[in-house]
Amino acid sequence: MTEKPLDSKAAQEELEQRCRNFDENYGPIRERAERAAEKSGRKGSDVILLAATKTVPSPVINHAIEKGLSHIGENRVQEYLSKFDDLHLEGVARHFIGHLQTNKVKSIVDKVDMIESVDSLHLAAAIGREAVKLGKSMPILIEVNIGGEANKSGVSPAALEETVGQIAQIEGVQIQGLMAIPPICDTEKEIRQYFEQMQQLFIDIGAKKIDNSHMVYLSMGMSGDFEAAIESGANLVRIGTALFGRRQYV
């Protein structure tokens, strides 16, 4: 799918509307995240609100940054690269949160602070090689296919400990936690079960004390379920539509 083409006047109106959406939504979403954190025995400051900026134009992202947004996440390498030079990213944490192909790693490693979607030893090795060339070590999260869905990437829960152990040995990467996108569920009870399974995996892997593996971030929860994710232990949530409004597709 592609974004719907707009004439210049309509494009400007769309930009203004998305900026207004952010202004109206950012405060209430922060408050909701803080309340969810408090329910789980934490402070609001313990939870990172990362704006998922897929299809969000650079001027809108810059507006959000001016209003206090401190973390952004992009899903597509090509789209991120097309916006990169126009973004005001000083002091902003930049995450890559989408599926990453190994042949795109070289293009992204020097432009992000974390890659959340590492779903295989092969991808981790490619990231490590490119990071070493740049004299850096890339923080990564291991993506878990918590629902066992055939059409989704990610490490199976059963293989997670072994995979973490293997990836932790790769020079140029630092494992800093786990990430997951649970299956679409009919009820909140169902999705909470997946979130709770992820929280348990997060605790269990952390308890193994694997060298070069530190369970700092549990990234799960999006616009429709971030409160349940936080209450279940997430400390990094990825919010797009709830911040910027619905994406416009043809």
C-alpha positions in Angstrom: 0.0 0.0 0.0 1.1 3.5 -0.6 0.2 6.8 0.9 -2.6 8.7 -0.9 -1.1 11.5 -3.1 -2.2 15.0 -2.1 -2.2 18.3 -3.8 -0.2 21.1 -2.1 -3.2 22.6 -0.3 -4.5 19.3 0.9 -1.0 18.2 1.9 -0.6 21.3 4.1 -4.0 20.7 5.7 -3.1 17.1 6.3 0.2 18.2 8.0 -1.6 20.7 10.2 -4.3 18.1 11.2 -1.7 15.6 12.2 0.1 18.2 14.3 -3.2 19.0 16.0 -3.8 15.3 16.5 -0.5 15.0 18.3 -1.1 18.1 20.4 -4.5 16.7 21.5 -3.3 13.2 22.1 0.2 13.3 23.5 -0.7 14.5 27.0 -3.7 12.2 27.6 -1.6 9.2 26.3 1.2 10.1 28.7 -1.3 10.3 31.5 -2.8 6.9 30.6 0.7 5.3 30.4 1.5 6.8 33.9 -1.7 5.4 35.4 -1.0 2.0 34.0 2.6 2.1 35.3 1.3 3.0 38.7 -1.1 0.1 38.7 1.9 -2.2 38.1 3.8 -0.6 41.0 6.1 1.6 38.9 6.4 5.3 38.1 5.3 6.9 34.8 9.0 7.8 34.2 9.8 4.1 34.1 7.9 3.6 30.8 9.2 4.9 27.5 6.6 6.1 25.0 8.1 5.6 21.6 6.2 7.2 18.7 5.8 4.9 15.7 6.4 7.2 12.8 5.6 5.1 9.8 4.0 7.3 7.1 4.3 10.4 9.4 5.9 13.2 7.4 9.0 14.9 8.7 7.4 18.2 9.6 4.9 16.4 11.9 7.7 14.4 13.5 9.7 17.6 14.1 6.6 19.3 15.6 6.2 16.3 18.0 9.9 16.6 19.0 9.5 20.3 19.7 6.6 19.4 21.9 8.7 17.0 24.0 8.7 13.7 22.1 12.0 11.9 22.9 11.8 8.5 21.2 10.8 7.7 17.6 10.6 4.3 15.9 10.6 3.7 12.1 9.4 0.5 10.4 10.8 0.8 6.9 14.4 1.5 6.0 13.7 3.3 2.7 11.1 5.6 4.2 13.3 6.4 7.2 16.3 7.2 4.9 14.1 9.5 2.8 13.1 11.5 5.9 16.4 11.3 7.9 18.1 14.5 6.7 14.9 16.6 7.4 14.5 15.4 11.0 15.6 17.3 14.0 17.0 14.4 15.9 19.4 16.0 18.4 18.7 14.4 21.8 16.1 12.0 20.3 16.5 8.3 20.6 16.0 6.5 17.3 14.8 3.0 17.1 14.2 0.7 14.2 11.1 -1.4 14.9 10.1 -3.1 11.7 11.3 -6.2 9.9 14.9 -5.7 8.8 16.4 -7.5 5.9 20.1 -8.3 6.1 20.9 -6.4 2.9 19.5 -3.2 4.5 21.5 -3.4 7.7 24.4 -1.4 6.3 22.1 1.5 5.5 20.6 1.8 8.9 23.2 0.9 11.5 24.8 4.4 11.7 21.3 6.1 11.9 19.6 4.4 14.8 20.3 3.9 18.5 18.6 0.6 18.8 17.2 -2.2 16.6 14.2 -3.8 18.3 13.3 -6.4 15.7 16.2 -8.8 15.7 14.6 -12.1 14.8 17.5 -14.4 14.0 21.1 -15.2 14.5 21.7 -14.4 10.9 20.4 -10.9 11.2 22.2 -10.3 14.5 25.5 -11.3 12.8 24.9 -8.9 10.0 24.3 -6.1 12.4 27.4 -7.0 14.4 29.6 -6.9 11.4 28.4 -3.5 10.3 28.6 -2.1 13.8 32.2 -3.3 14.3 33.1 -1.5 11.1 31.8 1.7 12.6 33.5 1.1 15.9 30.3 0.8 17.8 28.2 -1.9 19.5 24.5 -1.8 18.6 21.9 -2.2 21.3 19.3 -4.7 20.1 16.1 -6.4 21.3 15.3 -10.0 20.4 11.9 -10.3 18.7 9.8 -13.1 20.1 7.0 -14.7 18.1 4.9 -15.1 21.2 1.8 -16.3 19.4 3.6 -18.9 17.2 2.2 -17.3 14.1 3.5 -18.7 10.8 3.2 -15.3 9.0 5.2 -13.5 11.7 8.9 -13.3 12.2 10.5 -13.8 15.6 12.2 -16.4 17.8 10.0 -19.0 19.3 9.7 -19.0 23.1 11.1 -22.5 23.2 14.2 -21.5 21.3 14.7 -18.1 23.0 17.3 -19.0 25.6 19.5 -20.8 23.1 19.2 -18.0 20.6 19.9 -15.3 23.1 23.0 -17.3 24.2 24.2 -17.5 20.6 23.5 -13.9 19.7 25.2 -12.7 22.9 28.5 -14.1 21.6 28.4 -11.8 18.5 30.8 -8.9 18.5 29.2 -5.6 17.8 25.8 -6.2 19.4 24.4 -5.7 22.9 21.3 -7.6 23.9 19.2 -5.2 25.9 15.8 -7.0 26.1 12.9 -8.5 24.3 10.2 -7.3 21.9 6.9 -8.8 20.7 3.8 -8.1 18.8 1.1 -10.6 20.0 -1.6 -11.9 17.7 -4.8 -9.9 17.2 -7.1 -10.9 20.0 -10.9 -10.6 20.5 -10.6 -9.8 24.2 -8.3 -7.9 26.5 -8.0 -11.1 28.6 -6.5 -13.0 25.7 -3.9 -10.3 24.9 -3.0 -10.0 28.5 -2.1 -13.7 28.5 0.4 -13.1 25.8 1.8 -10.0 27.5 2.2 -12.0 30.8 4.0 -14.8 28.9 6.4 -12.2 27.6 7.0 -10.8 31.0 7.8 -14.2 32.3 10.2 -14.9 29.5 11.8 -11.5 30.2 12.3 -12.5 33.9 13.5 -16.0 33.1 16.1 -14.9 30.6 17.3 -12.2 32.9 17.7 -14.7 35.7 20.1 -16.7 33.4 22.7 -13.9 33.6 23.9 -14.6 30.1 27.1 -12.6 29.3 26.3 -9.6 27.0 22.6 -10.1 27.6 20.8 -7.6 29.9 17.1 -7.6 30.2 16.6 -3.8 30.4 13.7 -3.3 28.0 10.5 -5.2 27.4 9.0 -3.6 24.3 5.3 -4.6 23.7 2.0 -2.8 23.4 0.7 -0.4 20.7 -2.1 2.1 20.3 -4.9 -0.2 21.1 -3.4 -2.2 24.0 -0.5 -0.2 25.5 -2.2 0.1 28.9 -2.6 -3.6 29.3 1.0 -4.1 28.1 2.3 -1.7 30.7 0.3 -3.3 33.5 1.8 -6.6 32.4 5.4 -5.3 32.7 6.2 -3.5 29.4 8.5 -0.5 29.9 8.6 0.5 26.2 5.4 0.9 24.2 5.1 1.8 20.5 2.3 4.3 19.8 1.4 5.5 16.3 -2.2 5.9 15.4 -3.2 7.0 18.8 -0.7 9.9 18.6 -0.9 11.1 15.0 -4.3 9.8 13.8 -5.1 7.2 11.3 -2.7 6.7 8.4 -4.0 7.7 5.0 -3.8 4.9 2.4 -5.2 4.5 -1.1 
